[in-house]
Amino acid sequence: MSAFRISVYDKNRAYVCPIGNPSSLTATIRHNDVSTLTLSLPLGHKRVGALMADGARLKVSFKGEHLISGPITGDALESNGAKGIYTVSVEDDFRVLKEIAGFPVPGSAIGSQSGAEYRTYTGNAETIIKTAVTENGVTRLAVPGLTVATNLNRGSVIAGGVPLRMHPLFDRLFPAVTDAGLGVTVRQVGANLVLDVYEPQTHPRTLSVMGGTLKQVTMTRTRPIASRVIIGGQGEGTARTFRYLTDTVRETQYGMRAETFRDTRDDNTPTVMDARGAETLTEKGPQNGLAITLAGSGIFRYGPGGFHVGDLVPIKVTDTITIPEVIRETTLEWKSKDYALASPVLGELTNLPERKTANLFRALSKGQRDQERR
């Protein structure tokens, strides 16, 4: 039996058919972001018609473990008249967190949103994300099939909470939920889409080149830009309100004191101002990354009994330096029905131009959305 099990579902998440061995398959699984998959088949494959149906979905498992489920977001074909190839792109169901807005008053109609400037969710990370999704995604928007698993109150308390005012849930919930120690999944279970959280684990083995588990290690690190943030609230001139946050741990760790400014002219609520300030400190914090090339399947394998995205992995760089880092994403590339090449990325690679560009674009887009919702 193939390591990958690939199934096609319709727009209502009803099972349609299986797909055997593809021509190619590449899946990039991400921690607290949208995972993606591309799959190619010969153009004459009998399942192409099912994949081309409006609203078609894929659900894929790897070695019996859920890998990705989500809608086909794009497809393409190439043909020379005699033969051809058909390719689909899939985005994981985690994407719903980017498609649901957080209303200031989620229990009221759109014309009655003046009852509050923000809906601020407080408490531990699991309570915050599950309450926000329940109120906005399940009860208000009624996303087809979306359900929320039972709240077990995991994750640390998010200081200042998470304020929402028509923002996509993803914009405000992350990286706060990540920093609180949780990962989030949205998976197709039967005909439902179930949102739940998980607690990342520490991998029990230390990886190293000298130990034979790695071929190569690439490390990047950047110093934090700021350790303190001035938050400017409403008012003009001498009437303007200010708040001030300090990351004392960062200052002790780096022997620094550096200030930055965050404008929150739209809101004077202390919790909202503090949450914005904390977000700025995260954005201007240290960026650490490791890229590793595995020496073989060996002890460090993706899937059951191996590693998963979100895991904390100790990487021994030299005899005296071991760096623990989180697996942010892993790309699995189909090689045969029994084997997939795993290429994990740890931390945030700050020396890759495409990663810098993507992060800058995301920050600018997020800032624009904040301005539009004031």
C-alpha positions in Angstrom: 0.0 0.0 0.0 1.2 3.5 -0.8 2.5 5.7 2.0 0.1 8.4 0.6 -3.6 7.8 0.6 -5.4 10.3 -1.7 -9.1 10.8 -1.8 -11.4 13.1 -3.7 -14.4 14.7 -2.1 -17.1 17.0 -3.4 -18.0 20.5 -2.2 -20.2 19.1 0.6 -17.2 16.9 1.8 -18.9 13.7 0.5 -16.5 11.0 -0.6 -16.2 10.7 -4.4 -13.3 8.4 -5.3 -9.7 7.5 -4.5 -6.6 8.4 -6.5 -3.8 5.8 -6.9 -0.2 6.7 -7.6 0.2 10.2 -9.0 2.7 11.4 -11.5 4.0 13.8 -8.9 3.0 15.1 -5.5 4.6 17.8 -3.3 3.1 18.8 0.0 4.4 21.7 2.2 3.0 21.3 5.7 3.2 24.4 7.9 3.0 25.1 11.6 0.2 27.7 12.2 -0.1 28.7 8.6 -1.8 27.4 5.4 -0.3 24.1 4.2 -0.3 23.5 0.4 -0.2 20.6 -2.0 0.3 20.1 -5.7 -0.6 16.9 -7.5 -0.2 15.9 -11.1 -1.8 13.1 -13.1 -1.7 12.0 -16.8 -4.4 14.0 -18.6 -6.1 10.8 -19.6 -6.4 9.6 -16.0 -10.0 8.5 -15.1 -10.2 10.8 -12.0 -9.5 14.0 -13.8 -13.2 14.7 -14.3 -13.8 14.4 -10.5 -10.9 16.8 -9.8 -12.3 19.4 -12.2 -15.7 19.6 -10.6 -16.5 22.9 -9.0 -15.8 22.8 -5.2 -13.8 19.5 -5.4 -11.6 18.8 -2.5 -8.7 16.5 -1.6 -8.0 14.7 1.6 -4.5 13.1 1.9 -3.0 10.9 4.6 0.7 9.9 5.0 1.5 6.6 6.6 -2.0 6.4 8.0 -1.8 9.9 9.6 -3.8 13.0 8.4 -1.6 15.2 6.2 -3.8 17.7 4.5 -7.4 18.4 3.6 -8.8 21.2 1.6 -10.3 22.6 -1.5 -8.7 22.5 -5.0 -7.9 26.2 -5.4 -6.5 26.0 -8.9 -5.8 23.6 -11.8 -3.9 23.6 -15.1 -3.3 21.2 -18.0 -0.8 20.8 -20.8 -1.3 18.8 -23.9 0.3 18.3 -27.2 -2.6 16.4 -28.6 -1.2 13.0 -28.0 -0.5 13.1 -24.3 -0.7 15.6 -21.5 -0.5 16.4 -17.8 -3.1 17.7 -15.4 -2.1 19.5 -12.2 -4.2 20.7 -9.2 -3.2 23.0 -6.3 -4.8 22.5 -2.8 -4.8 24.8 0.2 -5.3 23.3 3.6 -8.6 23.9 5.5 -6.6 26.1 8.0 -7.3 28.8 5.3 -10.7 29.4 6.9 -9.0 31.4 9.6 -8.0 33.9 6.9 -11.6 34.0 5.5 -13.5 34.7 8.7 -13.7 38.3 10.0 -13.9 39.1 13.8 -16.9 41.3 14.3 -16.9 43.9 17.2 -20.4 42.5 18.2 -20.5 39.1 16.6 -24.0 38.4 18.0 -25.5 41.4 16.2 -26.4 42.1 12.6 -24.0 44.2 10.4 -26.1 47.3 10.9 -25.7 47.0 14.7 -22.0 46.9 15.1 -21.7 50.2 16.9 -22.2 48.6 20.3 -18.5 48.2 20.7 -15.3 49.3 18.9 -13.6 45.9 19.5 -14.5 42.5 20.7 -11.5 41.6 22.9 -11.0 37.9 23.7 -9.1 37.2 26.9 -7.7 34.2 28.7 -5.6 31.3 27.7 -4.8 30.8 24.0 -7.1 27.8 23.4 -10.0 29.6 25.0 -9.4 32.7 22.9 -9.1 31.0 19.5 -12.0 28.6 20.1 -14.3 31.3 21.4 -13.4 33.6 18.5 -14.0 30.9 15.9 -17.2 29.7 17.5 -18.7 33.2 17.7 -17.7 34.3 14.2 -17.2 31.2 12.1 -19.7 28.7 13.5 -22.6 30.8 15.0 -22.4 34.0 12.9 -21.0 33.1 9.5 -22.1 29.4 9.7 -19.1 28.2 7.6 -20.4 24.9 6.0 -19.3 21.9 8.2 -17.1 24.0 10.6 -17.1 22.8 14.2 -14.9 23.5 17.2 -13.4 20.8 19.4 -14.0 20.9 23.2 -11.9 23.5 25.0 -9.3 22.0 27.3 -7.8 25.5 28.3 -4.4 24.8 26.9 -1.7 27.4 26.2 -0.5 30.3 28.3 -2.6 33.5 28.9 -2.2 36.0 26.1 -1.4 39.3 27.7 -3.9 42.0 26.7 -6.0 39.5 24.9 -6.8 39.6 21.2 -8.9 42.6 20.0 -10.9 42.2 16.8 -12.6 44.8 14.6 -13.5 43.2 11.2 -9.9 41.7 11.0 -9.4 38.3 9.5 -9.0 36.0 12.5 -5.6 34.9 11.3 -4.2 38.5 11.4 -4.9 38.9 15.1 -4.6 35.4 16.5 -1.1 34.8 15.1 1.6 34.9 16.3 0.0 35.3 19.7 -1.3 31.7 19.8 2.0 30.4 18.5 3.9 32.4 21.2 1.5 31.0 23.8 2.7 27.5 23.0 0.0 26.1 20.7 -0.5 24.9 17.2 -3.8 25.0 15.4 -5.4 22.6 12.9 -8.6 22.6 10.8 -9.1 19.1 9.4 -11.9 17.3 7.5 -13.3 14.6 9.8 -16.2 12.9 8.1 -18.3 15.7 6.5 -17.1 18.2 9.1 -14.2 20.6 9.4 -13.0 20.4 12.9 -10.8 23.1 14.5 -8.6 22.0 17.3 -5.2 22.9 18.9 -2.2 20.8 19.7 0.8 21.3 22.0 4.1 21.0 20.1 6.5 18.4 21.4 10.3 18.3 21.9 12.0 15.8 19.6 13.8 13.2 21.8 16.9 13.0 19.7 19.6 15.6 19.0 20.5 15.9 15.3 24.0 16.6 14.1 26.3 16.2 11.1 28.9 14.4 13.1 26.2 12.1 14.4 25.2 11.1 10.9 21.7 12.3 10.9 22.4 15.5 8.9 24.4 16.3 5.8 24.4 20.0 6.3 23.2 22.8 8.6 22.7 26.5 7.7 22.0 29.0 10.4 20.9 32.6 10.4 20.3 35.0 13.3 19.3 38.6 13.6 19.4 40.7 16.7 16.1 42.2 18.0 15.4 45.8 16.8 13.5 47.0 19.9 12.9 46.0 23.5 10.5 48.7 24.4 7.4 50.2 22.6 5.6 53.5 23.0 2.0 53.1 22.2 0.2 56.3 21.1 -3.5 56.4 21.6 -6.2 58.9 20.8 -6.0 62.7 21.2 -3.8 65.5 19.8 -0.9 67.4 21.3 -0.9 67.4 25.1 -4.2 65.5 25.1 -2.8 62.4 23.5 -2.8 59.2 25.5 0.4 57.0 25.7 1.3 53.6 27.1 4.6 51.9 27.4 5.6 48.2 27.3 9.0 46.7 28.1 10.3 43.3 27.3 12.6 42.9 30.3 13.6 39.3 29.4 14.9 40.5 26.0 16.8 43.4 27.6 18.5 41.1 30.0 19.3 38.5 27.3 20.8 41.0 24.9 22.0 43.7 27.1 20.0 46.3 25.3 17.4 49.1 25.6 15.9 50.2 22.3 12.5 51.9 21.8 10.1 52.0 18.9 6.6 53.5 18.4 3.2 52.1 17.6 0.3 54.2 16.6 -3.2 53.2 17.9 -4.9 56.5 17.3 -8.2 54.7 16.7 -8.5 53.3 20.3 -7.7 54.3 23.8 -8.7 51.0 25.5 -5.7 49.9 27.5 -6.0 46.2 26.5 -6.2 47.1 22.8 -3.2 49.4 23.1 -1.1 46.8 25.0 -2.0 44.1 22.5 -0.9 46.3 19.6 2.3 47.1 21.5 3.0 43.4 22.2 2.5 42.7 18.5 5.1 45.3 17.6 7.6 43.9 20.0 7.1 40.4 18.4 7.6 41.9 14.9 10.8 43.6 16.0 12.2 40.6 18.0 15.0 38.3 17.1 14.8 36.1 14.1 16.5 32.8 14.3 16.5 30.1 11.6 18.1 26.8 10.7 18.0 24.9 7.4 19.0 21.2 7.6 19.6 18.6 5.0 18.8 15.1 6.3 21.4 12.4 5.8 18.7 9.8 5.1 15.4 8.5 6.4 17.1 7.0 9.6 15.8 8.2 13.0 14.5 11.5 11.8 11.4 10.7 9.7 8.2 12.7 9.2 5.0 11.1 10.4 4.0 8.5 12.9 6.8 7.8 15.3 8.8 10.7 13.8 8.7 14.5 13.8 5.9 16.9 12.9 5.7 20.6 12.2 5.7 22.5 15.5 8.2 20.2 17.2 11.2 21.6 18.9 14.3 19.9 17.7 17.8 20.2 19.3 20.4 20.7 16.5 24.1 20.1 17.5 26.1 22.5 15.4 29.5 21.9 17.1 30.7 19.9 20.1 29.9 22.8 22.3 26.9 24.5 20.6 23.4 23.0 20.4 20.6 25.1 19.1 16.9 24.2 19.8 14.6 25.4 17.0 11.0 24.9 16.0 10.1 23.1 12.7 8.1 25.7 10.9 7.4 23.7 7.8 8.2 20.5 6.0 8.0 19.7 2.3 7.2 16.1 1.4 8.0 15.1 -2.2 6.7 11.9 -3.7 9.5 9.6 -4.8 7.8 6.3 -4.9 4.7 4.7 -3.4 6.8 3.7 -0.3 9.0 6.8 0.1 8.7 10.6 0.3 11.7 13.0 0.6 11.2 15.2 3.7 12.8 18.7 3.7 12.1 20.4 7.0 12.7 24.2 7.7 13.4 25.2 11.2 12.9 28.7 12.6 12.7 31.7 10.2 15.4 31.8 7.5 16.3 35.5 7.4 18.9 35.3 4.7 16.5 34.1 1.9 15.4 37.0 -0.3 12.1 35.3 -1.2 11.4 34.8 2.6 12.2 38.4 3.3 10.0 39.6 0.5 7.1 37.4 1.6 7.4 38.6 5.2 7.6 42.3 4.2 4.5 41.9 1.9 2.6 40.2 4.7 3.5 43.0 7.2 2.5 45.7 4.8 -0.8 44.0 3.9 -1.6 43.5 7.6 -0.9 47.1 8.3 -3.1 48.3 5.5 -6.0 46.1 6.8 -5.6 47.6 10.2 -5.9 51.1 8.7 -9.0 50.1 6.7 -10.8 48.8 9.8 -10.4 51.9 12.0 
